[in-house]
Structures are given as C-alpha cells and as structure tokens.
Amino acid sequence: MSTSILNNSSAECFMQAVDHFRELYGNHLPAQKSLQTNAAAVFTQLGIPTTKHEEWKYTSLAVLAKNNYRTVNPSHNCSLSKSDVASLALTKDTLLYVIENGKFNASASNGHALPTGITIGSLADMAGDPRVQNHLMKHADFSEESLVALNTALSFDGVVIIADAKTECATPIQIAVINNTAGEALNIPVRILVVAEKNAVFNVVETHHSFGVKSPVLVNVVSEVVIAEQARVNYIKLQDEDQNTCHVNYHKVNMARDSYQHISTLTWGGGLVRNNLNIRLDDVNCTSYLNGLTIAKDFQVIDHHTVVDHAMPNCYSNELYKGIIDGHAQGVFNGKIFVRKDAQKTNAFQSNKNVLLSDDASMNTKPQLEIFADDVKCSHGATTGQIDEEALFYLRARGIGEASARALLNHAFAADVIEQIPDENLKAVLLDRLTARLYA
Amino acid sequence: MLSIKDLVASVEEKQILKGLNFEVKPGEVHAIMGPNGSGKSTLASVLAGRKEYEVNSGTVTFNGEHLLEMSPEDRARAGIFLAFQYPVEIPGVSNANFLKTAVNEVRKSKGLETLDSKQFLKVMQEKMKLVEMDKAMTQRSVNEGFSGGEKKRNEIFQMAMLEPTLAILDETDSGLDIDALRIVANGVNALRDGKRSFIVITHYQRLLDYIVPDHVHVLYKGRIVKSGTKELALELEEKGYDWIKEEVDSSVNA
C-alpha cells in the first residue's frame, strides 16, 4: 500500500510516485481535478530541479534521491491531540489549527471561538466552496515551478482561512504544520489558502515542527495569499523542524490596490529549507514588507528566494534578510525585484546581511533588480562578514563571558528582523523564542 | 595591588613594551604620559587582555593573581576596568541590557545574588547622576550614534556600575570639550574612595588639573623613563618631551 519511489533518479521516482498516488488514491479535490491533472503532467515534464538549474545553483535536492519517500495516504488517521500540540501556540489566545502529515487535524486544533467574519477550515472540506474555487491553485503558477506542480498534483488537504470584508482580528491565527513520523520517509504535500477580503486586517502564523521518530521527510508547502483592496495581512512563518526534514515552501501573495502585507520568514530548523516568496503588487498603492532570518548550524542548508513583482505605479516594497551561519551550514539568499514598465514611482528596497560564525560556514547571496520603468527609487545591498571582534572584546572587558557575549551580539543582529513585525505581542513572543534558540 | 615586572609585549611582531616595571598600590592614582608611539595604549590593552597583543616576557600580578593568564572577562570580574580610548558601538544591544548582563555576570563570579530589574534600575539611576546621564541614553544601543563626549561619559558610567578596584583610563580626555572633560573628571573623582586605584593614560596635562594624580610617569620607547609627582606633568606641559627623549637617548648611546 505504498507509493514508493525507486532509488535511481529522484525525479523519476517522484514522477512514478505521482502516477502511482493518483492511481491509488484518485483525485481528492474533485473541484480542482483538471488543475491537478495538468500539474501532474507539468511535473512529469519538469522533474526535480538539479543544481544545473539557475535557481537551484547552490541548493541541491540530491537528498531526495537518497530515500524512498512514500507520499502520505490522504485517508490516514491523525494521532496528535490537543495536549500534544498545546505548547506550540505562540500566544495564549492564539487560534491554533493543526495540519498533521498534510491532513487537517480538527481534534488537535484548540477550538477557540472564531471572531465573526473569519472562516477557517479543512481544505478538503472546503475545496468545493466557490470562494475557495475562485482562488485555490489559481495564483501559485506551477508551469515553471516543478515543486509547486508536485504539490498541486498531490494536494489532498490543508487549511483555508477567509476573512470577510471589514473583518479585523488581532488574535493570531496559527497553522501548526507538523510532520509526525514513525521512521518511514514521507512526502507530505500541504496546501494553504488565505483570502483577505476588502478592508480585512489580521495576523497569520504558519509554524513548522517535527514530531515522532526522526525520519527523512519532504514537506512541500504551497500557500496562496489573496489580499483584496485596503486589506492588511501580517504573515509569519516560523520554521523549526528537525534536521531530517527537507522543507520546500512556495508562498504566493497577490495584492490588490491600497493593500498591505508584511511577511517574516524565520528559519532556524530543518535540514534543507528552501523558501520561495513571490509577491505580486498587482495594483496601485500597495505596501509590502518581506523580512527573513536564517539561523543555521551543523550541515543545514537554508535558502531564501524572493521575487517582488511591481506591476503598477506608486507601490512600496522593503526587504530585509539576515543570516547567522555556523558550523558547516550554508545560507542562500536570492532576491529579485521586478519593476514593470507601468510601475512608475515605485520605491523598492532590499538588504541582505549575514554573519559567518565558522570557517566552514558559507553564504551565497544574489540581489537582482530588473527595472523597466524610468521614474523609480530602488536600492539593494548585501554584506557577509564575521562577528565584530571589537564588540566582542568590549563586552568581555566588562565581565561578560565569551559565550554570552557572542549570544548577545547574535541576538542583537537577528532581533532587528523580528523588531519589524507589526504586532507587539507576536514580536515579544518571537524575541523570546529567538533568545531560547540562541542561548540553547 | 598591581605589579608589573619586566614586561615585554609586541603587536604584529613589533616590540612595543620593552621591559616595563610598574607598581600600583590601593587608592593610588597614577598618570602615565609620553609621546605618541611610546606604548601607552599598548600597556592598557595588555592589561585588559586584548588578544592582538602578545606578551613576550615578564609578569603582571593583580592582587596576587597572574593577570596575563586570565581571560578578559575574568580580569573584569577580578576588578579591572578599562575605559576605552575608542568605545565600541554595538547596534541592537541597549545600554541598560548590556550593563545588567555585565553587572550580574560580575556578581555571579563573586558568588553574589544577581540583581533583578527593579534593583538594577535603582542602582543605575543612582550612578547615572555621577556623569549626568539621562534615561534616554541608557535605552539607546551601546554607544550607537553617541557623540565623542557621550561615549566617554558612558565609559565612566559603566565604571561606576561595575565598581572595579583598578580602573585604567586610556586617553579618556581625547576628543572632549572642556565641559565634557569636567563631567568625566567629576565622575572619576566621585569614585575615588581611598581604596580604588586608577591608571590615567593621557597626552595632556589638562586632565590632571581635574584628576589630580599621586604619581606621574613618563613612558618612552616601551619603558618608564621618569617618575615624579604631579609637578612632573606641569613640567612636561611646559617643556614637551624632547628633553626626556634626549636624556634617555644619550644615556643609551653612552
């Protein structure tokens, strides 16, 4: 009963897996059948990218050929309960929802009452809802993204969040995406759809965790975030899986006029993590912040690829990514900004700063600006250095031990990213989590 | 308290201190003067434990302990404080948080209870007055965007918080206008209690009008070549260093 993958070429394996999966389990999202069939064909054509692919030059997915990843069975039973996941909630009042091995686990979700105007549910249950059908799989373009195609072909569940027009919800909505394994290599597709109707304002936190026996896992997440006129979404991704996890995450945001989005991607877990953010400022007066933080050690590979696409005039985007890389870990940052011909009066800024803590740590950073309009203000910059020895000595000369002094400096460097989060409660909690991570 | 014997030290293979001897007793204030490149700042750096400075030979004992074998943090915990010539900017670390960490690490090393936020705040408010610090300065990142005078005041403020037994002021007067100089000197004088010792490294006699030393030494070519009382500083101010250089150089040649 498994869609096992042969161990020769990973691409071939996954192609067979897709066919096998669809044979075995059929199509689990009937309303999206033609899209899923199409995605399967696209994936079969594209395969798994190798390092010859320009966008995957520094991040090798060779690990995917090393294990027989079985795609999770859509009708598997979830085993986690409320008490198993209670500690994951970022704040006391968080509206916590759990995705366990790709499946919406209603009984582990904390069941706090939802504010009026907010709908949250299983994607499998809601896929036929016209509000879902309008958007699901319509924004994350898989025609050139093989892993998005793989996710689209295999998706059977996930979560849908819809905020009606004028809904304001300060309480964070948290999606805890958990891989819960028992020693077997798993391929887990996860699908998230967030719709902010006109003037809606809310916070979403997507957190990633490993439970159970350490096992090689491919977690393949695709999120589509649709932000209507004047709506504001603050989105946080906290990636804290164990190092057996290969995590690929594609996050597509579509912004209507006068809308605002702020996304923070905080990555300090996972063996190999690839984040693709694709933000389309599709109308005038959009404001978009993209911040990211990598804290890597051992042999972790953490890759942030971002695309900010300015399609229309008078929009603003600002991007700040920082990395602290230790051990033999590798960091990657690739930030593309497109300013299309019509996008006059664009302000677009990007900055990437990294600290390497060991001789074997490495960072590859590539800012890219492609500007087709003539009246714009854009800048980008990248730096990679070592810890400031003068600052370290200064702290030690005041009696602070070397380990604490390093942690203090790293914390200050990294906290800068979290300080930008436009929600005081989440900011405070995440600063505490950062402290715990750095002083561990 | 501090005893330096035949200290030879170099930086980047270049010998700077060439057999320095020096004693400091509790409660004493020593001024070390000397022309550029004579080794004043090297001495301060070696005492604080800066790793770029290599000690080739000689000993330094501090209250009976071998100072040169201690890490910079252990020296600070043992009671040595270096007021930096160029205080370092540390973005993202607030002055208050930095000092609370430092004070508590020093306290822990002495087996004392750490201070909680409330207790710490009380001590801090008391010490802030010494150097006319305002609250905003304690909330700002360490030295970030501080003026030259603010940076030096912050050094003395840290000294007041950490209560060392030996404070080394490395050209604390450089870059200060007369008002800032007065504030800094008042801060230092307030910390003179008959037990705490000071080594004041300076180019100019001006600072010594405010912080009156018990002893004045002239450092030249890596050695102390002349010692005297505060009058020696006045003499140097008037005559410069050439007469000392000539004295030393001719005795070496003879």
Interface residues (C-beta under 8 A of the other chain):
Chain A: D388 E390 A391 F393 Y394 L395 R396 A397 R398 G399 I400 G401 E402 S404 A405 L408 L409 H411 A412 F413 A415 D416
Chain B: A48 G49 R50 K51 S71 P72 E73 R75 A76 R77 L82 F84 P87 V88 E89 I90 P91 G92 V93 F98 L99 T101 A102 E105 V106 S109 S141 V142 Q158 L162
